[in-house]
């Protein structure tokens, strides 16, 4: 089988592991905390998203040229996100677009490092998981951009409160993280539906990419397994 080296200390320090944990916290843990406590959901969500941006920058750290590019792509959405968190924003659409660009760059960089590797470690596996989670976040941002630019692009559940709908019109697409995840996994409960051609196209692309990614990832791991057995 492929060599899998799991060390608790290295796992905690691994950049991909930190990124995967931060995204998982936003997607799975934070909604539970938000719905069962009196904490400010918008503020907490934005802080967690800022952590994801920072973790993405950390995961991409490399030579000087790459660090400059990370600063150019990563600092603007981070600053805008924190500004929105403290109520000093007003640039929600710009933040969404810049965040999407940075996370696409982050995803591509991680894939370029993870897929060619010939030695599977715990952090490498975390990198593969982080990419899968990042795709869910990226498409959630795209859905939010779509709904913000063209309200009514999606049919939303009646259970969404007026406050949540107002936040959504201001660029807060928390519910689209849920929708993106079930679309990526092709689960689809039918509680949220794309209504416009653009929204349907984005949903179709995400569901296709989600399946292709799993197929490629599994094929890669099987390839490593076969190679290691031959050796």
Secondary structure, DSSP 8 states (H G I E B T S, - for coil): ----B--HHHHHH-HHHHHHHHHHIIIIIHHHHHHHS-S-HHHHHHHHHHHHHHHHHHHT--SHHHHHHHHHHHHHHHHHHHHHHTT----HHHHHHHHHHHHHHHHHHHHHHHTT-SS-BHHHHHHHHHHHHHHHHHHHHHHHHHHHHSTTSEE--TTS-HHHHHHHHTT--HHHHHHHHHHHTT---SSSEE-SHHHHHHHHHHHHHHHHHHHHHHHHHHHHHHHHHH-
